[in-house]
Amino acid sequence: MVPQQKETLAAIAVALLLAQTVERLIRLCMTFVLQQSSPLTLELLERQEKAERKKTLGYFLSELRKRAELDPSFDTLLERFLERRNALVHHFDHCLNTEIGLAGANAFLDEMITDTDKVVKVFLGLLQAWQDETGIGPSAPNHALFSEVEAVYKPLVNELFFRKTME
């Protein structure tokens, strides 16, 4: 295995771990921040956890759209993230034995990692805004990521997520 192949395999691992982080973060936000019903009781939480245990990321994004209006550019980012995540997990067809294949794989992975990073930060911003509003949860760790989320992404929450209007 040549060094370029090892680097691409490492990027695949990073992309996959980031995608899993996004999935957990979206699930967390859907459970607590954008609740299906209020108040959230332990019984309701347990029932919801059981019902959603095997649900896909696509399901959670569909539920997100039912509970909140999304800024169109953010919605496009979420769609692109879902498509790339599914391509990586289910249909990754880049040949890692040729320079052209490696270049294509790396371009795909770079784009996916960039999009995933943005999605993580937006949902962390949503979570931090909710924590500030409710007083629930620990304060963000003293880390550059959370400082960036606090300064850049948390202020965008009201521009990216809108209350669903009754029709």
OpenMM code with the backbone's topology and positions (N, CA, C; nanometers):
from openmm import Vec3, app, unit

residues = "MET VAL PRO GLN GLN LYS GLU THR LEU ALA ALA ILE ALA VAL ALA LEU LEU LEU ALA GLN THR VAL GLU ARG LEU ILE ARG LEU CYS MET THR PHE VAL LEU GLN GLN SER SER PRO LEU THR LEU GLU LEU LEU GLU ARG GLN GLU LYS ALA GLU ARG LYS LYS THR LEU GLY TYR PHE LEU SER GLU LEU ARG LYS ARG ALA GLU LEU ASP PRO SER PHE ASP THR LEU LEU GLU ARG PHE LEU GLU ARG ARG ASN ALA LEU VAL HIS HIS PHE ASP HIS CYS LEU ASN THR GLU ILE GLY LEU ALA GLY ALA ASN ALA PHE LEU ASP GLU MET ILE THR ASP THR ASP LYS VAL VAL LYS VAL PHE LEU GLY LEU LEU GLN ALA TRP GLN ASP GLU THR GLY ILE GLY PRO SER ALA PRO ASN HIS ALA LEU PHE SER GLU VAL GLU ALA VAL TYR LYS PRO LEU VAL ASN GLU LEU PHE PHE ARG LYS THR MET GLU".split()
positions = [
    Vec3(0.0855, -0.1173, 0.0000),
    Vec3(0.0000, 0.0000, 0.0000),
    Vec3(0.0902, 0.1239, 0.0000),
    Vec3(0.0603, 0.2153, -0.0892),
    Vec3(0.1414, 0.3364, -0.1010),
    Vec3(0.0890, 0.4422, -0.0034),
    Vec3(0.1741, 0.5412, 0.0295),
    Vec3(0.1325, 0.6446, 0.1262),
    Vec3(0.0028, 0.7169, 0.0871),
    Vec3(-0.0198, 0.7410, -0.0429),
    Vec3(-0.1414, 0.8103, -0.0850),
    Vec3(-0.2668, 0.7281, -0.0506),
    Vec3(-0.2557, 0.5959, -0.0642),
    Vec3(-0.3685, 0.5095, -0.0288),
    Vec3(-0.3956, 0.5152, 0.1212),
    Vec3(-0.2894, 0.5149, 0.2007),
    Vec3(-0.3054, 0.5237, 0.3467),
    Vec3(-0.3708, 0.6559, 0.3855),
    Vec3(-0.3309, 0.7654, 0.3207),
    Vec3(-0.3899, 0.8961, 0.3495),
    Vec3(-0.5380, 0.8975, 0.3131),
    Vec3(-0.5721, 0.8366, 0.2010),
    Vec3(-0.7124, 0.8320, 0.1593),
    Vec3(-0.7930, 0.7461, 0.2561),
    Vec3(-0.7385, 0.6346, 0.2988),
    Vec3(-0.8090, 0.5493, 0.3956),
    Vec3(-0.8279, 0.6231, 0.5282),
    Vec3(-0.7287, 0.7007, 0.5688),
    Vec3(-0.7417, 0.7813, 0.6908),
    Vec3(-0.8518, 0.8857, 0.6732),
    Vec3(-0.8600, 0.9475, 0.5549),
    Vec3(-0.9651, 1.0463, 0.5284),
    Vec3(-1.1030, 0.9800, 0.5296),
    Vec3(-1.1123, 0.8575, 0.4801),
    Vec3(-1.2389, 0.7835, 0.4850),
    Vec3(-1.2810, 0.7642, 0.6312),
    Vec3(-1.1868, 0.7268, 0.7157),
    Vec3(-1.2166, 0.7067, 0.8579),
    Vec3(-1.2630, 0.8375, 0.9228),
    Vec3(-1.1942, 0.9464, 0.8928),
    Vec3(-1.2325, 1.0768, 0.9479),
    Vec3(-1.3728, 1.1138, 0.9027),
    Vec3(-1.4003, 1.0991, 0.7730),
    Vec3(-1.5323, 1.1330, 0.7195),
    Vec3(-1.6413, 1.0486, 0.7853),
    Vec3(-1.6148, 0.9218, 0.8029),
    Vec3(-1.7133, 0.8329, 0.8636),
    Vec3(-1.7384, 0.8691, 1.0104),
    Vec3(-1.6329, 0.8962, 1.0850),
    Vec3(-1.6482, 0.9340, 1.2264),
    Vec3(-1.7210, 1.0671, 1.2404),
    Vec3(-1.6901, 1.1624, 1.1531),
    Vec3(-1.7614, 1.2905, 1.1556),
    Vec3(-1.9093, 1.2718, 1.1218),
    Vec3(-1.9383, 1.1879, 1.0243),
    Vec3(-2.0775, 1.1620, 0.9874),
    Vec3(-2.1536, 1.0996, 1.1043),
    Vec3(-2.0907, 1.0075, 1.1750),
    Vec3(-2.1543, 0.9469, 1.2916),
    Vec3(-2.1787, 1.0514, 1.4004),
    Vec3(-2.0857, 1.1444, 1.4162),
    Vec3(-2.1017, 1.2522, 1.5135),
    Vec3(-2.2218, 1.3384, 1.4778),
    Vec3(-2.2351, 1.3717, 1.3493),
    Vec3(-2.3500, 1.4509, 1.3045),
    Vec3(-2.4798, 1.3769, 1.3334),
    Vec3(-2.4838, 1.2495, 1.3039),
    Vec3(-2.6059, 1.1726, 1.3273),
    Vec3(-2.6447, 1.1751, 1.4747),
    Vec3(-2.5492, 1.1557, 1.5620),
    Vec3(-2.5783, 1.1586, 1.7061),
    Vec3(-2.6230, 1.2975, 1.7503),
    Vec3(-2.5592, 1.3989, 1.6976),
    Vec3(-2.5921, 1.5363, 1.7334),
    Vec3(-2.7312, 1.5753, 1.6849),
    Vec3(-2.7667, 1.5347, 1.5641),
    Vec3(-2.9009, 1.5631, 1.5125),
    Vec3(-3.0048, 1.4897, 1.5972),
    Vec3(-2.9783, 1.3662, 1.6290),
    Vec3(-3.0711, 1.2885, 1.7133),
    Vec3(-3.0882, 1.3563, 1.8492),
    Vec3(-2.9798, 1.4026, 1.9080),
    Vec3(-2.9849, 1.4725, 2.0368),
    Vec3(-3.0691, 1.5997, 2.0257),
    Vec3(-3.0449, 1.6771, 1.9210),
    Vec3(-3.1208, 1.8012, 1.9010),
    Vec3(-3.2682, 1.7719, 1.8757),
    Vec3(-3.2980, 1.6665, 1.8027),
    Vec3(-3.4370, 1.6321, 1.7750),
    Vec3(-3.5081, 1.5857, 1.9027),
    Vec3(-3.4358, 1.5210, 1.9916),
    Vec3(-3.4960, 1.4715, 2.1153),
    Vec3(-3.5200, 1.5833, 2.2149),
    Vec3(-3.4220, 1.6723, 2.2321),
    Vec3(-3.4311, 1.7706, 2.3392),
    Vec3(-3.4602, 1.9131, 2.2923),
    Vec3(-3.3984, 1.9560, 2.1847),
    Vec3(-3.4115, 2.0952, 2.1425),
    Vec3(-3.5376, 2.1159, 2.0604),
    Vec3(-3.5595, 2.0331, 1.9620),
    Vec3(-3.6766, 2.0440, 1.8741),
    Vec3(-3.7708, 1.9280, 1.9052),
    Vec3(-3.8194, 1.9269, 2.0274),
    Vec3(-3.8993, 1.8158, 2.0778),
    Vec3(-4.0260, 1.7950, 1.9962),
    Vec3(-4.0639, 1.6689, 1.9868),
    Vec3(-4.1862, 1.6330, 1.9165),
    Vec3(-4.3075, 1.6773, 1.9968),
    Vec3(-4.3002, 1.6615, 2.1284),
    Vec3(-4.4083, 1.7067, 2.2154),
    Vec3(-4.3490, 1.7492, 2.3494),
    Vec3(-4.4176, 1.8388, 2.4140),
    Vec3(-4.3741, 1.8893, 2.5447),
    Vec3(-4.4819, 1.8600, 2.6467),
    Vec3(-4.4493, 1.8427, 2.7704),
    Vec3(-4.3146, 1.8308, 2.8227),
    Vec3(-4.2570, 1.6918, 2.7961),
    Vec3(-4.1273, 1.6856, 2.7931),
    Vec3(-4.0584, 1.5598, 2.7683),
    Vec3(-4.0447, 1.4854, 2.9004),
    Vec3(-4.1218, 1.3800, 2.9160),
    Vec3(-4.1163, 1.2993, 3.0377),
    Vec3(-4.0241, 1.1807, 3.0150),
    Vec3(-3.9866, 1.1158, 3.1230),
    Vec3(-3.9027, 0.9968, 3.1127),
    Vec3(-3.9743, 0.8881, 3.0328),
    Vec3(-4.1033, 0.8709, 3.0563),
    Vec3(-4.1803, 0.7700, 2.9825),
    Vec3(-4.1825, 0.8019, 2.8329),
    Vec3(-4.2061, 0.9276, 2.7986),
    Vec3(-4.2075, 0.9691, 2.6585),
    Vec3(-4.0693, 0.9524, 2.5964),
    Vec3(-3.9655, 0.9870, 2.6700),
    Vec3(-3.8285, 0.9732, 2.6221),
    Vec3(-3.7955, 0.8267, 2.5936),
    Vec3(-3.8332, 0.7376, 2.6838),
    Vec3(-3.8083, 0.5944, 2.6639),
    Vec3(-3.8858, 0.5409, 2.5440),
    Vec3(-4.0109, 0.5824, 2.5281),
    Vec3(-4.0932, 0.5378, 2.4159),
    Vec3(-4.0340, 0.5896, 2.2839),
    Vec3(-3.9931, 0.7153, 2.2858),
    Vec3(-3.9336, 0.7755, 2.1662),
    Vec3(-3.8029, 0.7059, 2.1308),
    Vec3(-3.7199, 0.6789, 2.2297),
    Vec3(-3.5919, 0.6105, 2.2058),
    Vec3(-3.6157, 0.4738, 2.1430),
    Vec3(-3.7135, 0.4008, 2.1934),
    Vec3(-3.7434, 0.2679, 2.1390),
    Vec3(-3.7935, 0.2783, 1.9950),
    Vec3(-3.8811, 0.3740, 1.9684),
    Vec3(-3.9391, 0.3894, 1.8350),
    Vec3(-3.8355, 0.4367, 1.7334),
    Vec3(-3.7380, 0.5141, 1.7769),
    Vec3(-3.6415, 0.5739, 1.6839),
    Vec3(-3.5075, 0.5018, 1.6791),
    Vec3(-3.4934, 0.3957, 1.7548),
    Vec3(-3.3646, 0.3267, 1.7668),
    Vec3(-3.3042, 0.2901, 1.6315),
    Vec3(-3.3830, 0.2439, 1.5391),
    Vec3(-3.3313, 0.1956, 1.4107),
    Vec3(-3.3625, 0.2909, 1.2951),
    Vec3(-3.4049, 0.4114, 1.3264),
    Vec3(-3.4397, 0.5076, 1.2218),
    Vec3(-3.3132, 0.5603, 1.1549),
    Vec3(-3.3284, 0.5975, 1.0291),
    Vec3(-3.2146, 0.6446, 0.9499),
    Vec3(-3.1956, 0.7945, 0.9646),
    Vec3(-3.0814, 0.8402, 0.9177),
    Vec3(-3.0540, 0.9835, 0.9160),
    Vec3(-3.1570, 1.0559, 0.8303),
    Vec3(-3.1963, 0.9961, 0.7193),
    Vec3(-3.2985, 1.0556, 0.6342),
    Vec3(-3.4290, 1.0777, 0.7090),
    Vec3(-3.4649, 0.9838, 0.7955),
    Vec3(-3.5852, 0.9980, 0.8775),
    Vec3(-3.5729, 1.1207, 0.9675),
    Vec3(-3.4589, 1.1352, 1.0329),
    Vec3(-3.4412, 1.2472, 1.1259),
    Vec3(-3.4411, 1.3814, 1.0528),
    Vec3(-3.3844, 1.3851, 0.9340),
    Vec3(-3.3880, 1.5091, 0.8569),
    Vec3(-3.5300, 1.5405, 0.8122),
    Vec3(-3.6066, 1.4387, 0.7781),
    Vec3(-3.7472, 1.4585, 0.7433),
    Vec3(-3.8243, 1.5118, 0.8635),
    Vec3(-3.8007, 1.4548, 0.9798),
    Vec3(-3.8646, 1.5027, 1.1029),
    Vec3(-3.8215, 1.6459, 1.1346),
    Vec3(-3.6953, 1.6766, 1.1127),
    Vec3(-3.6462, 1.8118, 1.1351),
    Vec3(-3.7257, 1.9114, 1.0514),
    Vec3(-3.7480, 1.8773, 0.9255),
    Vec3(-3.8231, 1.9656, 0.8350),
    Vec3(-3.9696, 1.9789, 0.8763),
    Vec3(-4.0234, 1.8787, 0.9449),
    Vec3(-4.1609, 1.8879, 0.9950),
    Vec3(-4.1699, 1.9812, 1.1158),
    Vec3(-4.0627, 1.9868, 1.1932),
    Vec3(-4.0657, 2.0631, 1.3184),
    Vec3(-4.0141, 2.2056, 1.3046),
    Vec3(-3.9358, 2.2315, 1.2002),
    Vec3(-3.8792, 2.3656, 1.1833),
    Vec3(-3.8667, 2.3989, 1.0355),
    Vec3(-3.8860, 2.5252, 1.0055),
    Vec3(-3.8554, 2.5748, 0.8714),
    Vec3(-3.7048, 2.5956, 0.8679),
    Vec3(-3.6420, 2.5572, 0.7596),
    Vec3(-3.4966, 2.5704, 0.7491),
    Vec3(-3.4613, 2.6722, 0.6420),
    Vec3(-3.3545, 2.7453, 0.6668),
    Vec3(-3.3009, 2.8328, 0.5645),
    Vec3(-3.2695, 2.7462, 0.4425),
    Vec3(-3.3072, 2.7901, 0.3225),
    Vec3(-3.2863, 2.7065, 0.2031),
    Vec3(-3.1410, 2.6640, 0.1803),
    Vec3(-3.0465, 2.7520, 0.2068),
    Vec3(-2.9066, 2.7134, 0.1850),
    Vec3(-2.8620, 2.6082, 0.2871),
    Vec3(-2.9127, 2.6181, 0.4097),
    Vec3(-2.8799, 2.5172, 0.5098),
    Vec3(-2.9473, 2.3849, 0.4750),
    Vec3(-3.0710, 2.3907, 0.4259),
    Vec3(-3.1410, 2.2695, 0.3846),
    Vec3(-3.0654, 2.2002, 0.2711),
    Vec3(-3.0132, 2.2787, 0.1777),
    Vec3(-2.9328, 2.2236, 0.0680),
    Vec3(-2.8062, 2.1576, 0.1225),
    Vec3(-2.7437, 2.2210, 0.2192),
    Vec3(-2.6246, 2.1628, 0.2833),
    Vec3(-2.6593, 2.0297, 0.3482),
    Vec3(-2.7713, 2.0224, 0.4179),
    Vec3(-2.8131, 1.8968, 0.4817),
    Vec3(-2.8389, 1.7876, 0.3785),
    Vec3(-2.9034, 1.8230, 0.2674),
    Vec3(-2.9296, 1.7255, 0.1606),
    Vec3(-2.7990, 1.6732, 0.1030),
    Vec3(-2.7065, 1.7650, 0.0766),
    Vec3(-2.5769, 1.7260, 0.0197),
    Vec3(-2.5008, 1.6373, 0.1187),
    Vec3(-2.5063, 1.6731, 0.2477),
    Vec3(-2.4417, 1.5910, 0.3500),
    Vec3(-2.5008, 1.4503, 0.3495),
    Vec3(-2.6343, 1.4404, 0.3471),
    Vec3(-2.6999, 1.3094, 0.3481),
    Vec3(-2.6598, 1.2268, 0.2262),
    Vec3(-2.6585, 1.2901, 0.1089),
    Vec3(-2.6208, 1.2181, -0.0137),
    Vec3(-2.4767, 1.1678, -0.0047),
    Vec3(-2.3873, 1.2520, 0.0418),
    Vec3(-2.2458, 1.2107, 0.0512),
    Vec3(-2.2270, 1.1057, 0.1595),
    Vec3(-2.2954, 1.1206, 0.2695),
    Vec3(-2.2851, 1.0220, 0.3774),
    Vec3(-2.3316, 0.8859, 0.3260),
    Vec3(-2.4457, 0.8847, 0.2554),
    Vec3(-2.4961, 0.7591, 0.2012),
    Vec3(-2.4026, 0.7022, 0.0952),
    Vec3(-2.3460, 0.7886, 0.0124),
    Vec3(-2.2506, 0.7414, -0.0883),
    Vec3(-2.1287, 0.6790, -0.0210),
    Vec3(-2.0783, 0.7424, 0.0838),
    Vec3(-1.9615, 0.6890, 0.1547),
    Vec3(-1.9940, 0.5547, 0.2189),
    Vec3(-2.1065, 0.5463, 0.2854),
    Vec3(-2.1408, 0.4258, 0.3610),
    Vec3(-2.1886, 0.3115, 0.2711),
    Vec3(-2.2658, 0.3454, 0.1673),
    Vec3(-2.3303, 0.2403, 0.0890),
    Vec3(-2.2765, 0.2217, -0.0523),
    Vec3(-2.2191, 0.3264, -0.1115),
    Vec3(-2.1850, 0.3189, -0.2538),
    Vec3(-2.0488, 0.3800, -0.2857),
    Vec3(-1.9538, 0.3706, -0.1974),
    Vec3(-1.8233, 0.4306, -0.2241),
    Vec3(-1.7559, 0.3482, -0.3331),
    Vec3(-1.7458, 0.4075, -0.4513),
    Vec3(-1.6969, 0.3301, -0.5654),
    Vec3(-1.5711, 0.3885, -0.6300),
    Vec3(-1.4950, 0.4619, -0.5521),
    Vec3(-1.3698, 0.5160, -0.6048),
    Vec3(-1.2613, 0.4085, -0.5964),
    Vec3(-1.1909, 0.3917, -0.7053),
    Vec3(-1.0813, 0.2960, -0.7090),
    Vec3(-0.9608, 0.3569, -0.6385),
    Vec3(-0.9107, 0.2893, -0.5391),
    Vec3(-0.7966, 0.3412, -0.4642),
    Vec3(-0.6637, 0.2844, -0.5149),
    Vec3(-0.6687, 0.2186, -0.6292),
    Vec3(-0.5475, 0.1592, -0.6864),
    Vec3(-0.4907, 0.2410, -0.8017),
    Vec3(-0.5542, 0.3522, -0.8347),
    Vec3(-0.5032, 0.4371, -0.9424),
    Vec3(-0.4943, 0.5808, -0.8937),
    Vec3(-0.4103, 0.6596, -0.9583),
    Vec3(-0.3974, 0.8004, -0.9221),
    Vec3(-0.5284, 0.8748, -0.9454),
    Vec3(-0.5951, 0.8446, -1.0559),
    Vec3(-0.7219, 0.9105, -1.0867),
    Vec3(-0.8278, 0.8737, -0.9825),
    Vec3(-0.8333, 0.7484, -0.9470),
    Vec3(-0.9285, 0.7033, -0.8455),
    Vec3(-0.9019, 0.7676, -0.7104),
    Vec3(-0.7740, 0.7732, -0.6729),
    Vec3(-0.7380, 0.8372, -0.5460),
    Vec3(-0.7726, 0.9860, -0.5477),
    Vec3(-0.7468, 1.0518, -0.6594),
    Vec3(-0.7775, 1.1947, -0.6701),
    Vec3(-0.9282, 1.2175, -0.6574),
    Vec3(-1.0080, 1.1345, -0.7233),
    Vec3(-1.1536, 1.1456, -0.7135),
    Vec3(-1.2036, 1.1198, -0.5727),
    Vec3(-1.1482, 1.0171, -0.5105),
    Vec3(-1.1870, 0.9845, -0.3731),
    Vec3(-1.1514, 1.0986, -0.2791),
    Vec3(-1.0317, 1.1532, -0.2949),
    Vec3(-0.9886, 1.2620, -0.2063),
    Vec3(-1.0716, 1.3880, -0.2262),
    Vec3(-1.1084, 1.4181, -0.3491),
    Vec3(-1.1932, 1.5343, -0.3754),
    Vec3(-1.3296, 1.5158, -0.3083),
    Vec3(-1.3884, 1.3969, -0.3248),
    Vec3(-1.5159, 1.3649, -0.2614),
    Vec3(-1.5047, 1.3774, -0.1095),
    Vec3(-1.4002, 1.3189, -0.0531),
    Vec3(-1.3829, 1.3200, 0.0924),
    Vec3(-1.3590, 1.4610, 0.1453),
    Vec3(-1.2798, 1.5409, 0.0749),
    Vec3(-1.2563, 1.6795, 0.1175),
    Vec3(-1.3876, 1.7567, 0.1234),
    Vec3(-1.4700, 1.7419, 0.0191),
    Vec3(-1.5995, 1.8112, 0.0158),
    Vec3(-1.6909, 1.7616, 0.1273),
    Vec3(-1.6915, 1.6304, 0.1484),
    Vec3(-1.7771, 1.5751, 0.2522),
    Vec3(-1.7336, 1.6213, 0.3904),
    Vec3(-1.6051, 1.6191, 0.4167),
    Vec3(-1.5545, 1.6606, 0.5476),
    Vec3(-1.5836, 1.8088, 0.5713),
    Vec3(-1.5685, 1.8909, 0.4683),
    Vec3(-1.5985, 2.0339, 0.4810),
    Vec3(-1.7461, 2.0550, 0.5140),
    Vec3(-1.8346, 1.9884, 0.4403),
    Vec3(-1.9784, 2.0007, 0.4672),
    Vec3(-2.0129, 1.9480, 0.6063),
    Vec3(-1.9562, 1.8355, 0.6428),
    Vec3(-1.9856, 1.7742, 0.7717),
    Vec3(-1.9417, 1.8650, 0.8851),
    Vec3(-1.8274, 1.9287, 0.8702),
    Vec3(-1.7780, 2.0231, 0.9705),
    Vec3(-1.8780, 2.1368, 0.9909),
    Vec3(-1.9333, 2.1889, 0.8817),
    Vec3(-2.0331, 2.2964, 0.8921),
    Vec3(-2.1593, 2.2479, 0.9623),
    Vec3(-2.2060, 2.1292, 0.9260),
    Vec3(-2.3282, 2.0755, 0.9865),
    Vec3(-2.3081, 2.0539, 1.1358),
    Vec3(-2.1946, 1.9989, 1.1754),
    Vec3(-2.1646, 1.9791, 1.3180),
    Vec3(-2.1723, 2.1125, 1.3915),
    Vec3(-2.1098, 2.2142, 1.3354),
    Vec3(-2.1047, 2.3442, 1.4028),
    Vec3(-2.2422, 2.4082, 1.4127),
    Vec3(-2.3242, 2.3938, 1.3098),
    Vec3(-2.4601, 2.4494, 1.3160),
    Vec3(-2.5403, 2.3809, 1.4267),
    Vec3(-2.5356, 2.2494, 1.4338),
    Vec3(-2.6131, 2.1802, 1.5360),
    Vec3(-2.5547, 2.2015, 1.6758),
    Vec3(-2.4244, 2.2176, 1.6861),
    Vec3(-2.3674, 2.2551, 1.8160),
    Vec3(-2.4145, 2.3951, 1.8555),
    Vec3(-2.4233, 2.4851, 1.7581),
    Vec3(-2.4757, 2.6189, 1.7845),
    Vec3(-2.6195, 2.6141, 1.8327),
    Vec3(-2.7017, 2.5301, 1.7678),
    Vec3(-2.8404, 2.5125, 1.8100),
    Vec3(-2.8463, 2.4587, 1.9521),
    Vec3(-2.7641, 2.3605, 1.9820),
    Vec3(-2.7609, 2.3012, 2.1155),
    Vec3(-2.7156, 2.4044, 2.2193),
    Vec3(-2.6116, 2.4821, 2.1880),
    Vec3(-2.5647, 2.5847, 2.2822),
    Vec3(-2.6706, 2.6928, 2.3051),
    Vec3(-2.7398, 2.7338, 2.1997),
    Vec3(-2.8455, 2.8340, 2.2141),
    Vec3(-2.9571, 2.7802, 2.3037),
    Vec3(-2.9939, 2.6543, 2.2840),
    Vec3(-3.0972, 2.5913, 2.3667),
    Vec3(-3.0512, 2.5823, 2.5126),
    Vec3(-2.9261, 2.5449, 2.5337),
    Vec3(-2.8741, 2.5363, 2.6699),
    Vec3(-2.8769, 2.6735, 2.7375),
    Vec3(-2.8408, 2.7766, 2.6651),
    Vec3(-2.8452, 2.9120, 2.7219),
    Vec3(-2.9884, 2.9512, 2.7566),
    Vec3(-3.0821, 2.9164, 2.6684),
    Vec3(-3.2220, 2.9526, 2.6890),
    Vec3(-3.2836, 2.8779, 2.8060),
    Vec3(-3.2502, 2.7509, 2.8209),
    Vec3(-3.3127, 2.6676, 2.9239),
    Vec3(-3.2316, 2.6591, 3.0531),
    Vec3(-3.1025, 2.6873, 3.0442),
    Vec3(-3.0168, 2.6704, 3.1614),
    Vec3(-2.9859, 2.5246, 3.1901),
    Vec3(-3.0145, 2.4382, 3.0954),
    Vec3(-2.9920, 2.2943, 3.1116),
    Vec3(-2.8599, 2.2567, 3.0462),
    Vec3(-2.7827, 2.1748, 3.1150),
    Vec3(-2.6601, 2.1223, 3.0562),
    Vec3(-2.5381, 2.2001, 3.0989),
    Vec3(-2.4236, 2.1397, 3.0781),
    Vec3(-2.2973, 2.2038, 3.1175),
    Vec3(-2.2599, 2.3146, 3.0192),
    Vec3(-2.1726, 2.4022, 3.0641),
    Vec3(-2.1230, 2.5045, 2.9723),
    Vec3(-2.0246, 2.4379, 2.8762),
    Vec3(-2.0062, 2.5021, 2.7629),
    Vec3(-1.9178, 2.4462, 2.6606),
    Vec3(-1.7745, 2.4418, 2.7118),
    Vec3(-1.7029, 2.3368, 2.6751),
    Vec3(-1.5618, 2.3282, 2.7155),
    Vec3(-1.4798, 2.4434, 2.6564),
    Vec3(-1.3715, 2.4747, 2.7223),
    Vec3(-1.2823, 2.5794, 2.6731),
    Vec3(-1.1957, 2.5185, 2.5632),
    Vec3(-1.2473, 2.5269, 2.4412),
    Vec3(-1.1814, 2.4666, 2.3264),
    Vec3(-1.2099, 2.5541, 2.2053),
    Vec3(-1.1159, 2.5599, 2.1127),
    Vec3(-1.1307, 2.6469, 1.9950),
    Vec3(-1.2585, 2.6161, 1.9172),
    Vec3(-1.2953, 2.4893, 1.9046),
    Vec3(-1.4171, 2.4528, 1.8329),
    Vec3(-1.5386, 2.5190, 1.8960),
    Vec3(-1.5517, 2.5078, 2.0281),
    Vec3(-1.6685, 2.5629, 2.0955),
    Vec3(-1.6660, 2.7150, 2.0969),
    Vec3(-1.5476, 2.7733, 2.0993),
    Vec3(-1.5375, 2.9195, 2.0890),
    Vec3(-1.5873, 2.9658, 1.9528),
    Vec3(-1.5497, 2.8936, 1.8468),
    Vec3(-1.5963, 2.9269, 1.7129),
    Vec3(-1.7475, 2.9090, 1.7020),
    Vec3(-1.7992, 2.8010, 1.7561),
    Vec3(-1.9437, 2.7770, 1.7532),
    Vec3(-2.0165, 2.8898, 1.8261),
    Vec3(-1.9651, 2.9276, 1.9413),
    Vec3(-2.0259, 3.0351, 2.0213),
    Vec3(-2.0262, 3.1673, 1.9444),
    Vec3(-1.9153, 3.1995, 1.8806),
    Vec3(-1.9010, 3.3283, 1.8132),
    Vec3(-1.9680, 3.3332, 1.6763),
    Vec3(-1.9641, 3.2230, 1.6020),
    Vec3(-2.0082, 3.2263, 1.4626),
    Vec3(-2.1413, 3.1552, 1.4404),
    Vec3(-2.1561, 3.0363, 1.4932),
    Vec3(-2.2705, 2.9527, 1.4565),
    Vec3(-2.3924, 2.9711, 1.5472),
    Vec3(-2.3710, 2.9894, 1.6755),
    Vec3(-2.4855, 3.0103, 1.7648),
    Vec3(-2.5663, 3.1331, 1.7243),
    Vec3(-2.5026, 3.2457, 1.6870),
    Vec3(-2.5815, 3.3614, 1.6430),
    Vec3(-2.6623, 3.3372, 1.5148),
    Vec3(-2.6252, 3.2352, 1.4367),
    Vec3(-2.6964, 3.2055, 1.3122),
    Vec3(-2.8208, 3.1191, 1.3318),
    Vec3(-2.8377, 3.0638, 1.4507),
    Vec3(-2.9464, 2.9684, 1.4741),
    Vec3(-3.0812, 3.0258, 1.4318),
    Vec3(-3.1104, 3.1491, 1.4706),
    Vec3(-3.2410, 3.2074, 1.4370),
    Vec3(-3.2547, 3.2388, 1.2887),
    Vec3(-3.1445, 3.2415, 1.2164),
    Vec3(-3.1507, 3.2623, 1.0725),
    Vec3(-3.1619, 3.1290, 0.9963),
    Vec3(-3.1176, 3.0205, 1.0577),
    Vec3(-3.1183, 2.8901, 0.9913),
    Vec3(-3.2402, 2.8056, 1.0255),
    Vec3(-3.2918, 2.8224, 1.1479),
    Vec3(-3.4069, 2.7463, 1.1944),
    Vec3(-3.5189, 2.8450, 1.2270),
    Vec3(-3.6377, 2.8196, 1.1739),
    Vec3(-3.7515, 2.9056, 1.2013),
    Vec3(-3.8627, 2.8198, 1.2624),
    Vec3(-3.9403, 2.8815, 1.3484),
    Vec3(-4.0552, 2.8089, 1.4047),
    Vec3(-4.1499, 2.7726, 1.2913),
    Vec3(-4.1997, 2.6522, 1.2986),
    Vec3(-4.2967, 2.6055, 1.1993),
    Vec3(-4.4291, 2.6790, 1.2259),
    Vec3(-4.4858, 2.7398, 1.1232),
    Vec3(-4.6125, 2.8092, 1.1387),
    Vec3(-4.7267, 2.7111, 1.1197),
    Vec3(-4.8331, 2.7345, 1.1918),
    Vec3(-4.9512, 2.6471, 1.1809),
    Vec3(-5.0210, 2.6779, 1.0492),
    Vec3(-5.0520, 2.5761, 0.9724),
    Vec3(-5.1180, 2.5965, 0.8428),
    Vec3(-5.2621, 2.5567, 0.8477),
] * unit.nanometer
topology = app.Topology()
chain = topology.addChain("A")
for resn in residues:
    res = topology.addResidue(resn, chain)
    for name in ("N", "CA", "C"):
        topology.addAtom(name, app.Element.getBySymbol(name[0]), res)
